[in-house]
Amino acid sequence: MMIFELPNTDTREIAKTLVRIRDTGTLGTTSRVLTLIVVAKSTDDISKIFSAANDASREHPSRIIVLVTGEADCPTQLDAQVGIGGDAGASEVIIIRLEGEVTRHLVHVVTPLLLPDTPIVVWWPFAAPVNPSEDPLGKIAQRRITDAESDPIVDALYNRRSSYEPGDSDFSWARLTPWRGVLASTLEQPPHEMITEATVYGPAHSSSVDLAAGWLVDRLGVSVARIATDTNSLGSIPVTRVELVRPSGTIVLESLPDNQTIEVSIPHRPTARVAVNLRTEADCLAEELRHLDPDEAYAQALRGLTRVTYPIV
């Protein structure tokens, strides 16, 4: 990767640097399909963020702008790094480290660097605004991506539900995609009976499991109980077990200890096992960038949360 260091700089100099790189042909001819703005703090795992954004950019060529904010009460300082080619995948990566008053005006920092006539996506990989669509960066974006699982706010998922606007999405929902696919294909098999009730099991503090229960409430129109387990949700299939009750018996989907297999039990049929891939941060980000239109299924899962029950066992 070619790296251009711009210490103690400003957005005008960053923009001029990008123009010079383009004029020399270093950027190549790949079209950028969107601008991805990533907002993080200096205490966050920046290498993890960079790796996920870089991997996702191979599928979605982008201009990636990573805003790393420090202390707002320090003297104002803006340092930038522009990466092109090599590890930058199909993108150009601009990392901007900010200190002081400028940390309160991020939208003004990125405005001169936005690609013209392309969608804007904002990703908060850790702490996110209470209302992403009302954040200055969120207001200019077509897509706003959060991660309730990594947000230090205890009621982060409640905030997502209360403030939802079309264009919002969350990694906790994207992590469910393989599990949802297995469940949907299971219900497509006969007998096609109505589900009368459902129970979802998973780690106590997993937002993904909560969303799975909300999704089932909305899709099935039945009572869904969400049971907390003492398992760890990190690095595993989020939902450890789901029971779907029908007149002919109970369907059970259970995650096996290898964290790569879901066992499917349907009454009067042989038990089946389905292999699933665990979702990385890059997988979740790439999925979110594939569809920039409103995610209706996510909105419905949030809506269903109000009707999920949490029995004490």
QUILIN-V22102 format. One record per residue. N is the residue number from 1. RES is the residue in one letter. PHI is phi in whole degrees, 0 to 359 (none if undefined). Layout:
{{N:RES:PHI} {N:RES:PHI}}
//
This chain:
{{1:M:none} {2:M:274} {3:I:240} {4:F:245} {5:E:270} {6:L:230} {7:P:285} {8:N:45} {9:T:243} {10:D:215} {11:T:294} {12:R:298} {13:E:291} {14:I:298} {15:A:298} {16:K:296} {17:T:296} {18:L:297} {19:V:295} {20:R:297} {21:I:296} {22:R:296} {23:D:294} {24:T:275} {25:G:84} {26:T:293} {27:L:287} {28:G:75} {29:T:249} {30:T:295} {31:S:281} {32:R:271} {33:V:266} {34:L:195} {35:T:252} {36:L:253} {37:I:257} {38:V:247} {39:V:245} {40:A:216} {41:K:255} {42:S:296} {43:T:274} {44:D:280} {45:D:279} {46:I:292} {47:S:297} {48:K:295} {49:I:297} {50:F:299} {51:S:298} {52:A:295} {53:A:295} {54:N:295} {55:D:295} {56:A:295} {57:S:291} {58:R:293} {59:E:270} {60:H:232} {61:P:306} {62:S:216} {63:R:263} {64:I:259} {65:I:243} {66:V:259} {67:L:260} {68:V:249} {69:T:263} {70:G:254} {71:E:281} {72:A:286} {73:D:268} {74:C:277} {75:P:301} {76:T:294} {77:Q:210} {78:L:223} {79:D:242} {80:A:229} {81:Q:220} {82:V:249} {83:G:247} {84:I:228} {85:G:72} {86:G:57} {87:D:292} {88:A:281} {89:G:59} {90:A:260} {91:S:220} {92:E:246} {93:V:244} {94:I:244} {95:I:256} {96:I:241} {97:R:257} {98:L:236} {99:E:227} {100:G:84} {101:E:303} {102:V:297} {103:T:294} {104:R:270} {105:H:226} {106:L:296} {107:V:297} {108:H:287} {109:V:291} {110:V:275} {111:T:308} {112:P:291} {113:L:255} {114:L:287} {115:L:288} {116:P:288} {117:D:58} {118:T:228} {119:P:297} {120:I:244} {121:V:239} {122:V:247} {123:W:236} {124:W:255} {125:P:289} {126:F:234} {127:A:292} {128:A:237} {129:P:298} {130:V:302} {131:N:233} {132:P:303} {133:S:290} {134:E:263} {135:D:292} {136:P:307} {137:L:289} {138:G:298} {139:K:293} {140:I:266} {141:A:260} {142:Q:277} {143:R:223} {144:R:235} {145:I:250} {146:T:236} {147:D:214} {148:A:300} {149:E:292} {150:S:257} {151:D:281} {152:P:292} {153:I:290} {154:V:299} {155:D:260} {156:A:302} {157:L:293} {158:Y:298} {159:N:298} {160:R:298} {161:R:291} {162:S:290} {163:S:253} {164:Y:305} {165:E:225} {166:P:308} {167:G:109} {168:D:281} {169:S:204} {170:D:212} {171:F:299} {172:S:300} {173:W:281} {174:A:296} {175:R:293} {176:L:274} {177:T:306} {178:P:299} {179:W:297} {180:R:297} {181:G:296} {182:V:295} {183:L:296} {184:A:297} {185:S:292} {186:T:295} {187:L:287} {188:E:282} {189:Q:273} {190:P:291} {191:P:281} {192:H:271} {193:E:262} {194:M:292} {195:I:279} {196:T:261} {197:E:197} {198:A:214} {199:T:226} {200:V:242} {201:Y:246} {202:G:177} {203:P:308} {204:A:303} {205:H:253} {206:S:269} {207:S:295} {208:S:297} {209:V:292} {210:D:301} {211:L:294} {212:A:299} {213:A:294} {214:G:297} {215:W:296} {216:L:294} {217:V:303} {218:D:291} {219:R:283} {220:L:264} {221:G:66} {222:V:233} {223:S:289} {224:V:233} {225:A:261} {226:R:250} {227:I:256} {228:A:279} {229:T:243} {230:D:263} {231:T:279} {232:N:262} {233:S:276} {234:L:288} {235:G:71} {236:S:217} {237:I:295} {238:P:303} {239:V:271} {240:T:278} {241:R:197} {242:V:221} {243:E:240} {244:L:242} {245:V:269} {246:R:232} {247:P:305} {248:S:274} {249:G:144} {250:T:252} {251:I:277} {252:V:233} {253:L:246} {254:E:227} {255:S:280} {256:L:276} {257:P:301} {258:D:286} {259:N:60} {260:Q:228} {261:T:222} {262:I:247} {263:E:268} {264:V:248} {265:S:244} {266:I:240} {267:P:309} {268:H:69} {269:R:225} {270:P:296} {271:T:293} {272:A:242} {273:R:235} {274:V:238} {275:A:279} {276:V:228} {277:N:265} {278:L:290} {279:R:271} {280:T:274} {281:E:301} {282:A:296} {283:D:299} {284:C:295} {285:L:294} {286:A:299} {287:E:297} {288:E:297} {289:L:280} {290:R:287} {291:H:226} {292:L:266} {293:D:281} {294:P:303} {295:D:269} {296:E:295} {297:A:295} {298:Y:296} {299:A:299} {300:Q:292} {301:A:295} {302:L:298} {303:R:298} {304:G:289} {305:L:302} {306:T:292} {307:R:249} {308:V:278} {309:T:258} {310:Y:236} {311:P:296} {312:I:268} {313:V:243}}
//
